[in-house]
Amino acid sequence: MSWFWQLRGHQRDAREWSTAVTELGPDPFEAPVRPAVPLADPCVDLPPPWSEEQVWEARRGVRLLRFASGTGTAGDEGDGGSGDSGGEFWGSAGTRAYLARIVAAYRADLPQVCRRPGVMWFFAGLIVGEWRSMGEALDAMVDACRARPGRGWDLGLARTLRGRMLDTGPDNEDRAARDADEAVSLLEGTGDLVILAESLAGGRRGNPWPRGAYRRDGPAAARRPLRPYRTHRPRPRPADHAGGGSRLP
């Protein structure tokens, strides 16, 4: 559901459900932090009963989802987990200490940080100073995903995020296009038309005219690159579709 909530902008649903689920078990990021172990498969891809490590990973994941929804961190000493996502909250000593424990729980070579919601580890690291800039954090995320072949959806998402969040300036148009074009190539076989459309929008194939240019046929031109995928949609392969897909009607 988290992917659907994010795509549709249902941040309140994400906050309320993730907060409710965190109350069902202990906080995996409380000191002393339990280090994550490598887990090849996402929790949602495995039927219960889960192993002990898979249960702990699910607990980490729901708190990362809460962080991603703008709620902040459960059990934060700075505000009691009130959910204030303003700058004062994110700069509080309690929040930064909690995020530092999130960073300590994972490593860049773990499979979990290459898929949702584990990619939030890179943004937690950015806040606490593990990386000097958003660019460094996004580059590290792409590099980590590239080092784990066989999960095209994850690398496609990473390159789409980098293209959208970092490569928007006039000096970065070529790199943004390369990010988007590789993302399209990776995502074509997943059947996830929503993230594919996001990637097409930033690449040369889906946006062949200069940025800022006006076209009378803009809506039709924007839909045109998706037509081949709407008429032929292969079934998603689990190995390539870890993020939980969304299909256009």
Secondary structure, DSSP 8 states (H G I E B T S, - for coil): -HHHHHHHT-HHHHHHHHHHHHTTS--TTSSS-------SS-GGGS-SS--HHHHHHHHHHHHHHHHHTT---TT-TTTSS----SHHHHTSHHHHHHHHHHHHH--TTSGGGGSTTTTHHHHHHHHHTSSSSHHHHHHHHHHHHHTSTT-HHHHHHHHHHHHHHTTTSGGGHHHHHHHHHHHHHHHTTT--HHHHHHHHHHSTTT--S-TT---TTHHHHHHGGGHHHHH------GGG-TT------
